[in-house]
Amino acid sequence: MRALLDHFPGSMHVRDAGLKDADDQKVWEFAKQAGMAIISKDSDFQQRSMLYGQPPKVIWVSLGNCTTAQVERLIRERLDEIAEFSQDEDTAFLIL
């Protein structure tokens, strides 16, 4: 999400990584190899995180049906929590 590059430089949407139509396993492997976290509204990544642990870390946006602007606002409101999660070596999954 380009709108969040001010806080997450180097982040990208799956389409920017050429993974728009990729299955979850390919997205997971890309994030793992790139040292990135996955932010998703897809509960499949929650399940994958519980099964395999990290890396990659997974942030699940549990807003339901919402706009991109609402997701961005939620992430900006929770920046401190996301930073703590990112630094915690033991935690693999965060629900927003």
VMD Tcl script that builds the backbone (N, CA, C; Angstrom):
set m [mol new atoms 288]
animate dup $m
set s [atomselect $m all]
$s set {name element resname resid chain x y z} {
  {N N MET 1 A 0.844 -1.169 0.000}
  {CA C MET 1 A 0.000 0.000 0.000}
  {C C MET 1 A 0.893 1.236 0.000}
  {N N ARG 2 A 0.902 1.927 -1.077}
  {CA C ARG 2 A 1.784 3.090 -1.236}
  {C C ARG 2 A 1.509 4.175 -0.211}
  {N N ALA 3 A 0.288 4.262 0.249}
  {CA C ALA 3 A -0.088 5.307 1.200}
  {C C ALA 3 A 0.641 5.169 2.531}
  {N N LEU 4 A 1.221 4.007 2.797}
  {CA C LEU 4 A 1.893 3.777 4.083}
  {C C LEU 4 A 3.416 3.740 3.969}
  {N N LEU 5 A 3.948 4.110 2.814}
  {CA C LEU 5 A 5.397 4.069 2.623}
  {C C LEU 5 A 6.139 4.996 3.574}
  {N N ASP 6 A 5.463 6.032 4.077}
  {CA C ASP 6 A 6.115 6.936 5.026}
  {C C ASP 6 A 6.480 6.210 6.321}
  {N N HIS 7 A 5.737 5.186 6.682}
  {CA C HIS 7 A 6.020 4.412 7.897}
  {C C HIS 7 A 6.621 3.046 7.603}
  {N N PHE 8 A 6.376 2.532 6.421}
  {CA C PHE 8 A 6.858 1.198 6.060}
  {C C PHE 8 A 7.583 1.247 4.715}
  {N N PRO 9 A 8.762 1.904 4.686}
  {CA C PRO 9 A 9.494 1.997 3.419}
  {C C PRO 9 A 9.838 0.601 2.897}
  {N N GLY 10 A 9.731 0.440 1.604}
  {CA C GLY 10 A 10.023 -0.848 1.000}
  {C C GLY 10 A 8.840 -1.794 0.962}
  {N N SER 11 A 7.730 -1.404 1.587}
  {CA C SER 11 A 6.548 -2.269 1.555}
  {C C SER 11 A 5.918 -2.204 0.170}
  {N N MET 12 A 5.169 -3.239 -0.143}
  {CA C MET 12 A 4.530 -3.281 -1.452}
  {C C MET 12 A 3.262 -4.118 -1.404}
  {N N HIS 13 A 2.407 -3.853 -2.348}
  {CA C HIS 13 A 1.198 -4.645 -2.539}
  {C C HIS 13 A 1.585 -5.876 -3.348}
  {N N VAL 14 A 0.848 -6.969 -3.194}
  {CA C VAL 14 A 1.177 -8.185 -3.939}
  {C C VAL 14 A 1.227 -7.929 -5.447}
  {N N ARG 15 A 0.396 -7.042 -5.938}
  {CA C ARG 15 A 0.413 -6.783 -7.389}
  {C C ARG 15 A 1.727 -6.130 -7.800}
  {N N ASP 16 A 2.329 -5.314 -6.914}
  {CA C ASP 16 A 3.610 -4.679 -7.227}
  {C C ASP 16 A 4.758 -5.685 -7.233}
  {N N ALA 17 A 4.555 -6.814 -6.568}
  {CA C ALA 17 A 5.567 -7.873 -6.519}
  {C C ALA 17 A 5.325 -8.918 -7.607}
  {N N GLY 18 A 4.332 -8.677 -8.473}
  {CA C GLY 18 A 4.012 -9.630 -9.522}
  {C C GLY 18 A 3.271 -10.849 -9.011}
  {N N LEU 19 A 2.612 -10.708 -7.857}
  {CA C LEU 19 A 1.937 -11.839 -7.222}
  {C C LEU 19 A 0.426 -11.651 -7.118}
  {N N LYS 20 A -0.136 -10.790 -7.952}
  {CA C LYS 20 A -1.567 -10.479 -7.856}
  {C C LYS 20 A -2.448 -11.729 -7.890}
  {N N ASP 21 A -2.119 -12.670 -8.763}
  {CA C ASP 21 A -2.928 -13.879 -8.899}
  {C C ASP 21 A -2.279 -15.103 -8.261}
  {N N ALA 22 A -1.246 -14.886 -7.465}
  {CA C ALA 22 A -0.526 -16.000 -6.842}
  {C C ALA 22 A -1.331 -16.602 -5.695}
  {N N ASP 23 A -1.099 -17.877 -5.439}
  {CA C ASP 23 A -1.754 -18.507 -4.300}
  {C C ASP 23 A -1.055 -18.083 -3.003}
  {N N ASP 24 A -1.700 -18.394 -1.882}
  {CA C ASP 24 A -1.179 -17.973 -0.575}
  {C C ASP 24 A 0.232 -18.486 -0.318}
  {N N GLN 25 A 0.529 -19.699 -0.754}
  {CA C GLN 25 A 1.858 -20.272 -0.541}
  {C C GLN 25 A 2.940 -19.438 -1.213}
  {N N LYS 26 A 2.685 -18.963 -2.417}
  {CA C LYS 26 A 3.673 -18.139 -3.125}
  {C C LYS 26 A 3.859 -16.794 -2.438}
  {N N VAL 27 A 2.764 -16.202 -1.987}
  {CA C VAL 27 A 2.854 -14.935 -1.254}
  {C C VAL 27 A 3.638 -15.143 0.040}
  {N N TRP 28 A 3.342 -16.229 0.749}
  {CA C TRP 28 A 4.023 -16.569 1.997}
  {C C TRP 28 A 5.528 -16.702 1.755}
  {N N GLU 29 A 5.904 -17.460 0.748}
  {CA C GLU 29 A 7.320 -17.689 0.450}
  {C C GLU 29 A 8.024 -16.403 0.030}
  {N N PHE 30 A 7.347 -15.574 -0.751}
  {CA C PHE 30 A 7.929 -14.297 -1.157}
  {C C PHE 30 A 8.225 -13.441 0.071}
  {N N ALA 31 A 7.238 -13.305 0.962}
  {CA C ALA 31 A 7.418 -12.489 2.167}
  {C C ALA 31 A 8.527 -13.064 3.044}
  {N N LYS 32 A 8.553 -14.361 3.172}
  {CA C LYS 32 A 9.580 -15.019 3.991}
  {C C LYS 32 A 10.972 -14.736 3.434}
  {N N GLN 33 A 11.161 -14.934 2.143}
  {CA C GLN 33 A 12.460 -14.728 1.512}
  {C C GLN 33 A 12.882 -13.258 1.525}
  {N N ALA 34 A 11.913 -12.353 1.410}
  {CA C ALA 34 A 12.205 -10.919 1.374}
  {C C ALA 34 A 12.326 -10.304 2.763}
  {N N GLY 35 A 12.033 -11.077 3.806}
  {CA C GLY 35 A 12.084 -10.534 5.162}
  {C C GLY 35 A 10.970 -9.548 5.439}
  {N N MET 36 A 9.823 -9.783 4.822}
  {CA C MET 36 A 8.677 -8.890 4.976}
  {C C MET 36 A 7.602 -9.540 5.828}
  {N N ALA 37 A 6.736 -8.713 6.368}
  {CA C ALA 37 A 5.526 -9.190 7.034}
  {C C ALA 37 A 4.393 -9.182 6.013}
  {N N ILE 38 A 3.341 -9.916 6.323}
  {CA C ILE 38 A 2.142 -9.922 5.484}
  {C C ILE 38 A 1.032 -9.217 6.260}
  {N N ILE 39 A 0.439 -8.224 5.641}
  {CA C ILE 39 A -0.752 -7.576 6.196}
  {C C ILE 39 A -1.897 -7.976 5.284}
  {N N SER 40 A -2.926 -8.594 5.857}
  {CA C SER 40 A -4.002 -9.134 5.026}
  {C C SER 40 A -5.324 -9.142 5.769}
  {N N LYS 41 A -6.398 -9.095 5.004}
  {CA C LYS 41 A -7.736 -9.302 5.544}
  {C C LYS 41 A -8.142 -10.761 5.386}
  {N N ASP 42 A -7.289 -11.548 4.745}
  {CA C ASP 42 A -7.550 -12.954 4.450}
  {C C ASP 42 A -7.240 -13.825 5.670}
  {N N SER 43 A -8.236 -14.512 6.189}
  {CA C SER 43 A -8.030 -15.348 7.375}
  {C C SER 43 A -7.158 -16.562 7.080}
  {N N ASP 44 A -6.947 -16.884 5.801}
  {CA C ASP 44 A -6.057 -18.004 5.462}
  {C C ASP 44 A -4.642 -17.764 5.978}
  {N N PHE 45 A -4.200 -16.505 5.969}
  {CA C PHE 45 A -2.864 -16.213 6.481}
  {C C PHE 45 A -2.801 -16.367 7.992}
  {N N GLN 46 A -3.912 -16.122 8.685}
  {CA C GLN 46 A -3.974 -16.374 10.120}
  {C C GLN 46 A -3.746 -17.862 10.370}
  {N N GLN 47 A -4.437 -18.683 9.635}
  {CA C GLN 47 A -4.310 -20.132 9.803}
  {C C GLN 47 A -2.896 -20.598 9.464}
  {N N ARG 48 A -2.342 -20.094 8.391}
  {CA C ARG 48 A -0.980 -20.454 7.987}
  {C C ARG 48 A 0.019 -20.036 9.065}
  {N N SER 49 A -0.188 -18.868 9.650}
  {CA C SER 49 A 0.696 -18.386 10.706}
  {C C SER 49 A 0.648 -19.289 11.929}
  {N N MET 50 A -0.547 -19.712 12.295}
  {CA C MET 50 A -0.704 -20.602 13.445}
  {C C MET 50 A -0.057 -21.963 13.180}
  {N N LEU 51 A -0.113 -22.414 11.954}
  {CA C LEU 51 A 0.432 -23.715 11.581}
  {C C LEU 51 A 1.955 -23.691 11.456}
  {N N TYR 52 A 2.492 -22.667 10.804}
  {CA C TYR 52 A 3.922 -22.636 10.491}
  {C C TYR 52 A 4.745 -21.676 11.338}
  {N N GLY 53 A 4.092 -20.761 12.046}
  {CA C GLY 53 A 4.839 -19.761 12.796}
  {C C GLY 53 A 5.467 -18.746 11.864}
  {N N GLN 54 A 6.482 -18.078 12.350}
  {CA C GLN 54 A 7.137 -17.056 11.543}
  {C C GLN 54 A 8.594 -17.407 11.329}
  {N N PRO 55 A 9.244 -16.893 10.318}
  {CA C PRO 55 A 8.775 -15.863 9.404}
  {C C PRO 55 A 7.868 -16.420 8.315}
  {N N PRO 56 A 7.117 -15.584 7.678}
  {CA C PRO 56 A 6.947 -14.156 7.929}
  {C C PRO 56 A 5.939 -13.907 9.052}
  {N N LYS 57 A 6.018 -12.747 9.615}
  {CA C LYS 57 A 5.009 -12.333 10.581}
  {C C LYS 57 A 3.737 -11.970 9.801}
  {N N VAL 58 A 2.596 -12.135 10.449}
  {CA C VAL 58 A 1.314 -11.848 9.803}
  {C C VAL 58 A 0.519 -10.879 10.659}
  {N N ILE 59 A 0.010 -9.842 10.010}
  {CA C ILE 59 A -0.911 -8.899 10.647}
  {C C ILE 59 A -2.249 -9.062 9.942}
  {N N TRP 60 A -3.242 -9.476 10.715}
  {CA C TRP 60 A -4.571 -9.716 10.164}
  {C C TRP 60 A -5.458 -8.516 10.447}
  {N N VAL 61 A -5.969 -7.897 9.414}
  {CA C VAL 61 A -6.885 -6.772 9.527}
  {C C VAL 61 A -8.293 -7.348 9.586}
  {N N SER 62 A -8.911 -7.243 10.742}
  {CA C SER 62 A -10.215 -7.882 10.951}
  {C C SER 62 A -11.370 -6.875 10.908}
  {N N LEU 63 A -11.329 -5.991 9.944}
  {CA C LEU 63 A -12.365 -4.967 9.833}
  {C C LEU 63 A -13.609 -5.429 9.087}
  {N N GLY 64 A -13.544 -6.545 8.407}
  {CA C GLY 64 A -14.682 -6.950 7.590}
  {C C GLY 64 A -14.725 -6.115 6.327}
  {N N ASN 65 A -15.911 -5.899 5.792}
  {CA C ASN 65 A -16.057 -5.133 4.558}
  {C C ASN 65 A -15.763 -3.667 4.843}
  {N N CYS 66 A -14.709 -3.134 4.217}
  {CA C CYS 66 A -14.318 -1.754 4.489}
  {C C CYS 66 A -13.539 -1.206 3.305}
  {N N THR 67 A -13.255 0.066 3.367}
  {CA C THR 67 A -12.503 0.726 2.295}
  {C C THR 67 A -11.007 0.642 2.584}
  {N N THR 68 A -10.229 0.898 1.545}
  {CA C THR 68 A -8.777 0.967 1.698}
  {C C THR 68 A -8.406 2.079 2.674}
  {N N ALA 69 A -9.117 3.179 2.621}
  {CA C ALA 69 A -8.860 4.293 3.534}
  {C C ALA 69 A -9.073 3.876 4.993}
  {N N GLN 70 A -10.066 3.048 5.247}
  {CA C GLN 70 A -10.302 2.569 6.616}
  {C C GLN 70 A -9.172 1.653 7.078}
  {N N VAL 71 A -8.665 0.820 6.191}
  {CA C VAL 71 A -7.529 -0.043 6.540}
  {C C VAL 71 A -6.310 0.821 6.845}
  {N N GLU 72 A -6.052 1.808 5.997}
  {CA C GLU 72 A -4.919 2.703 6.228}
  {C C GLU 72 A -5.052 3.422 7.570}
  {N N ARG 73 A -6.236 3.914 7.873}
  {CA C ARG 73 A -6.457 4.620 9.138}
  {C C ARG 73 A -6.190 3.698 10.330}
  {N N LEU 74 A -6.687 2.466 10.260}
  {CA C LEU 74 A -6.458 1.500 11.337}
  {C C LEU 74 A -4.958 1.259 11.540}
  {N N ILE 75 A -4.247 1.042 10.461}
  {CA C ILE 75 A -2.807 0.788 10.570}
  {C C ILE 75 A -2.098 1.996 11.171}
  {N N ARG 76 A -2.436 3.183 10.729}
  {CA C ARG 76 A -1.816 4.396 11.293}
  {C C ARG 76 A -2.144 4.570 12.782}
  {N N GLU 77 A -3.363 4.226 13.167}
  {CA C GLU 77 A -3.752 4.341 14.581}
  {C C GLU 77 A -3.000 3.348 15.461}
  {N N ARG 78 A -2.524 2.267 14.888}
  {CA C ARG 78 A -1.914 1.189 15.669}
  {C C ARG 78 A -0.408 1.057 15.403}
  {N N LEU 79 A 0.233 2.122 14.921}
  {CA C LEU 79 A 1.655 2.065 14.573}
  {C C LEU 79 A 2.535 1.600 15.725}
  {N N ASP 80 A 2.273 2.075 16.933}
  {CA C ASP 80 A 3.102 1.674 18.080}
  {C C ASP 80 A 2.981 0.172 18.336}
  {N N GLU 81 A 1.766 -0.337 18.266}
  {CA C GLU 81 A 1.536 -1.766 18.484}
  {C C GLU 81 A 2.218 -2.603 17.385}
  {N N ILE 82 A 2.154 -2.113 16.163}
  {CA C ILE 82 A 2.797 -2.815 15.053}
  {C C ILE 82 A 4.312 -2.803 15.228}
  {N N ALA 83 A 4.861 -1.697 15.674}
  {CA C ALA 83 A 6.312 -1.617 15.905}
  {C C ALA 83 A 6.748 -2.600 16.986}
  {N N GLU 84 A 6.000 -2.677 18.075}
  {CA C GLU 84 A 6.313 -3.641 19.138}
  {C C GLU 84 A 6.236 -5.068 18.615}
  {N N PHE 85 A 5.214 -5.369 17.853}
  {CA C PHE 85 A 5.035 -6.687 17.261}
  {C C PHE 85 A 6.217 -7.027 16.358}
  {N N SER 86 A 6.641 -6.081 15.564}
  {CA C SER 86 A 7.752 -6.304 14.642}
  {C C SER 86 A 9.045 -6.640 15.371}
  {N N GLN 87 A 9.233 -6.052 16.531}
  {CA C GLN 87 A 10.463 -6.263 17.300}
  {C C GLN 87 A 10.423 -7.514 18.169}
  {N N ASP 88 A 9.251 -8.043 18.429}
  {CA C ASP 88 A 9.092 -9.220 19.286}
  {C C ASP 88 A 9.474 -10.479 18.507}
  {N N GLU 89 A 10.567 -11.096 18.875}
  {CA C GLU 89 A 11.080 -12.256 18.150}
  {C C GLU 89 A 10.205 -13.500 18.302}
  {N N ASP 90 A 9.369 -13.534 19.316}
  {CA C ASP 90 A 8.557 -14.728 19.591}
  {C C ASP 90 A 7.150 -14.682 18.998}
  {N N THR 91 A 6.652 -13.514 18.686}
  {CA C THR 91 A 5.270 -13.372 18.248}
  {C C THR 91 A 5.193 -13.413 16.721}
  {N N ALA 92 A 4.267 -14.243 16.207}
  {CA C ALA 92 A 4.140 -14.429 14.764}
  {C C ALA 92 A 2.911 -13.772 14.178}
  {N N PHE 93 A 1.925 -13.441 15.029}
  {CA C PHE 93 A 0.618 -13.039 14.507}
  {C C PHE 93 A 0.030 -11.905 15.339}
  {N N LEU 94 A -0.526 -10.912 14.658}
  {CA C LEU 94 A -1.160 -9.774 15.311}
  {C C LEU 94 A -2.506 -9.524 14.651}
  {N N ILE 95 A -3.528 -9.323 15.474}
  {CA C ILE 95 A -4.860 -8.988 14.969}
  {C C ILE 95 A -5.097 -7.502 15.179}
  {N N LEU 96 A -5.488 -6.827 14.122}
  {CA C LEU 96 A -5.867 -5.405 14.222}
  {C C LEU 96 A -7.361 -5.282 13.995}
}
mol reanalyze $m
mol bondsrecalc $m
mol representation Tube
mol addrep $m
